[in-house]
């Protein structure tokens, strides 16, 4: 009787661990996608504003702002990845 109870308890713990891992991976995936999406968007917008063949470049203040936002998103990704590695 104890063996069956132990097996059921062990199985339940395994199922809970698997569910916790799946939830963790879902959250991590979402948290990583958010800054990546923002970073990609800012880089694409900045790239579209640069047309060297036509001599068109964004004003320095707009370029600096776009680069600053991109840098912040890279820092956020770095922090998220470091936190994730610390957890593992």
C-alpha atoms as an extended CHARMM CRD file, in Angstrom:
* protein
*
        88  EXT
         1         1  UNK       CA              0.0000000000        0.0000000000        0.0000000000  PROA      1               0.0000000000
         2         2  UNK       CA              2.8360000000        2.3850000000        0.8360000000  PROA      2               0.0000000000
         3         3  UNK       CA              4.6010000000        1.5850000000       -2.4290000000  PROA      3               0.0000000000
         4         4  UNK       CA              1.5070000000        2.5330000000       -4.4390000000  PROA      4               0.0000000000
         5         5  UNK       CA              1.0870000000        5.7430000000       -2.4030000000  PROA      5               0.0000000000
         6         6  UNK       CA              4.7680000000        6.5740000000       -2.9340000000  PROA      6               0.0000000000
         7         7  UNK       CA              4.4720000000        5.9110000000       -6.6790000000  PROA      7               0.0000000000
         8         8  UNK       CA              1.3800000000        8.1090000000       -6.9750000000  PROA      8               0.0000000000
         9         9  UNK       CA              3.0880000000       10.8450000000       -4.9650000000  PROA      9               0.0000000000
        10        10  UNK       CA              6.2400000000       10.6030000000       -7.1170000000  PROA      10              0.0000000000
        11        11  UNK       CA              4.2130000000       10.6930000000      -10.3210000000  PROA      11              0.0000000000
        12        12  UNK       CA              2.3200000000       13.7410000000       -9.0970000000  PROA      12              0.0000000000
        13        13  UNK       CA              5.5750000000       15.5250000000       -8.2330000000  PROA      13              0.0000000000
        14        14  UNK       CA              6.9610000000       14.7570000000      -11.6910000000  PROA      14              0.0000000000
        15        15  UNK       CA              3.8160000000       16.0760000000      -13.3650000000  PROA      15              0.0000000000
        16        16  UNK       CA              3.9860000000       19.2560000000      -11.2590000000  PROA      16              0.0000000000
        17        17  UNK       CA              7.6520000000       19.7190000000      -12.1320000000  PROA      17              0.0000000000
        18        18  UNK       CA              6.9380000000       19.2820000000      -15.8490000000  PROA      18              0.0000000000
        19        19  UNK       CA              4.0590000000       21.7770000000      -15.6510000000  PROA      19              0.0000000000
        20        20  UNK       CA              6.2190000000       24.2860000000      -13.7470000000  PROA      20              0.0000000000
        21        21  UNK       CA              8.9640000000       23.9200000000      -16.3650000000  PROA      21              0.0000000000
        22        22  UNK       CA              6.4940000000       24.4720000000      -19.2150000000  PROA      22              0.0000000000
        23        23  UNK       CA              5.1000000000       27.5870000000      -17.5220000000  PROA      23              0.0000000000
        24        24  UNK       CA              8.6280000000       28.8790000000      -16.9020000000  PROA      24              0.0000000000
        25        25  UNK       CA              9.6330000000       28.3400000000      -20.5380000000  PROA      25              0.0000000000
        26        26  UNK       CA              6.4780000000       30.0740000000      -21.7350000000  PROA      26              0.0000000000
        27        27  UNK       CA              7.1580000000       33.1070000000      -19.5370000000  PROA      27              0.0000000000
        28        28  UNK       CA             10.8390000000       33.2390000000      -20.5220000000  PROA      28              0.0000000000
        29        29  UNK       CA              9.9440000000       32.9760000000      -24.1970000000  PROA      29              0.0000000000
        30        30  UNK       CA              7.4930000000       35.8630000000      -23.9110000000  PROA      30              0.0000000000
        31        31  UNK       CA              9.9230000000       37.9800000000      -21.8810000000  PROA      31              0.0000000000
        32        32  UNK       CA             12.6710000000       37.4710000000      -24.4630000000  PROA      32              0.0000000000
        33        33  UNK       CA             10.4300000000       38.1360000000      -27.4480000000  PROA      33              0.0000000000
        34        34  UNK       CA              9.2730000000       41.5180000000      -26.1560000000  PROA      34              0.0000000000
        35        35  UNK       CA             12.6650000000       43.3000000000      -26.2330000000  PROA      35              0.0000000000
        36        36  UNK       CA             13.6870000000       41.4560000000      -29.4050000000  PROA      36              0.0000000000
        37        37  UNK       CA             10.5640000000       42.7020000000      -31.1890000000  PROA      37              0.0000000000
        38        38  UNK       CA             11.1670000000       46.2670000000      -30.0080000000  PROA      38              0.0000000000
        39        39  UNK       CA             14.8260000000       46.1130000000      -30.9780000000  PROA      39              0.0000000000
        40        40  UNK       CA             14.0210000000       44.7380000000      -34.4240000000  PROA      40              0.0000000000
        41        41  UNK       CA             11.3600000000       47.3910000000      -35.0120000000  PROA      41              0.0000000000
        42        42  UNK       CA             13.6620000000       50.2780000000      -34.0880000000  PROA      42              0.0000000000
        43        43  UNK       CA             16.4890000000       48.9260000000      -36.2070000000  PROA      43              0.0000000000
        44        44  UNK       CA             14.1890000000       48.4300000000      -39.2000000000  PROA      44              0.0000000000
        45        45  UNK       CA             12.7350000000       51.9430000000      -38.8930000000  PROA      45              0.0000000000
        46        46  UNK       CA             16.2150000000       53.4200000000      -38.6120000000  PROA      46              0.0000000000
        47        47  UNK       CA             17.4440000000       51.3970000000      -41.5790000000  PROA      47              0.0000000000
        48        48  UNK       CA             14.4830000000       52.5320000000      -43.7140000000  PROA      48              0.0000000000
        49        49  UNK       CA             15.2760000000       56.1660000000      -42.8930000000  PROA      49              0.0000000000
        50        50  UNK       CA             18.7870000000       55.7840000000      -44.3170000000  PROA      50              0.0000000000
        51        51  UNK       CA             18.9510000000       56.0620000000      -48.1070000000  PROA      51              0.0000000000
        52        52  UNK       CA             22.5910000000       56.6200000000      -49.0010000000  PROA      52              0.0000000000
        53        53  UNK       CA             21.9410000000       56.4450000000      -52.7580000000  PROA      53              0.0000000000
        54        54  UNK       CA             19.6660000000       59.4760000000      -52.3560000000  PROA      54              0.0000000000
        55        55  UNK       CA             21.7840000000       61.2080000000      -49.7120000000  PROA      55              0.0000000000
        56        56  UNK       CA             18.9980000000       60.8500000000      -47.1370000000  PROA      56              0.0000000000
        57        57  UNK       CA             19.9640000000       60.2720000000      -43.5250000000  PROA      57              0.0000000000
        58        58  UNK       CA             18.0080000000       60.7140000000      -40.2830000000  PROA      58              0.0000000000
        59        59  UNK       CA             18.8880000000       63.7650000000      -38.2050000000  PROA      59              0.0000000000
        60        60  UNK       CA             21.5890000000       62.9820000000      -35.6140000000  PROA      60              0.0000000000
        61        61  UNK       CA             19.1740000000       63.4100000000      -32.6860000000  PROA      61              0.0000000000
        62        62  UNK       CA             16.7290000000       60.8650000000      -34.1400000000  PROA      62              0.0000000000
        63        63  UNK       CA             19.5400000000       58.4510000000      -34.9260000000  PROA      63              0.0000000000
        64        64  UNK       CA             20.9170000000       58.8370000000      -31.3910000000  PROA      64              0.0000000000
        65        65  UNK       CA             17.4590000000       58.2080000000      -29.9250000000  PROA      65              0.0000000000
        66        66  UNK       CA             16.9680000000       55.0540000000      -32.0130000000  PROA      66              0.0000000000
        67        67  UNK       CA             20.3960000000       53.7540000000      -31.0340000000  PROA      67              0.0000000000
        68        68  UNK       CA             19.7380000000       54.5400000000      -27.3720000000  PROA      68              0.0000000000
        69        69  UNK       CA             16.4220000000       52.6450000000      -27.4240000000  PROA      69              0.0000000000
        70        70  UNK       CA             18.1230000000       49.7110000000      -29.1480000000  PROA      70              0.0000000000
        71        71  UNK       CA             20.8970000000       49.7190000000      -26.5600000000  PROA      71              0.0000000000
        72        72  UNK       CA             18.3460000000       49.6720000000      -23.7310000000  PROA      72              0.0000000000
        73        73  UNK       CA             16.6300000000       46.6500000000      -25.2990000000  PROA      73              0.0000000000
        74        74  UNK       CA             19.9600000000       44.8210000000      -25.6610000000  PROA      74              0.0000000000
        75        75  UNK       CA             20.6950000000       45.5530000000      -21.9840000000  PROA      75              0.0000000000
        76        76  UNK       CA             17.2530000000       44.2080000000      -21.0630000000  PROA      76              0.0000000000
        77        77  UNK       CA             17.8850000000       41.0170000000      -23.0490000000  PROA      77              0.0000000000
        78        78  UNK       CA             21.2850000000       40.5920000000      -21.4160000000  PROA      78              0.0000000000
        79        79  UNK       CA             19.7550000000       40.9400000000      -17.9480000000  PROA      79              0.0000000000
        80        80  UNK       CA             16.9740000000       38.4660000000      -18.7530000000  PROA      80              0.0000000000
        81        81  UNK       CA             19.4380000000       35.9130000000      -20.0890000000  PROA      81              0.0000000000
        82        82  UNK       CA             21.7820000000       36.3370000000      -17.1090000000  PROA      82              0.0000000000
        83        83  UNK       CA             18.8290000000       35.9330000000      -14.7080000000  PROA      83              0.0000000000
        84        84  UNK       CA             17.7000000000       32.8300000000      -16.5650000000  PROA      84              0.0000000000
        85        85  UNK       CA             21.1990000000       31.3420000000      -16.3970000000  PROA      85              0.0000000000
        86        86  UNK       CA             21.3800000000       32.1090000000      -12.6780000000  PROA      86              0.0000000000
        87        87  UNK       CA             18.1280000000       30.1960000000      -12.1680000000  PROA      87              0.0000000000
        88        88  UNK       CA             19.4360000000       27.1670000000      -14.0130000000  PROA      88              0.0000000000
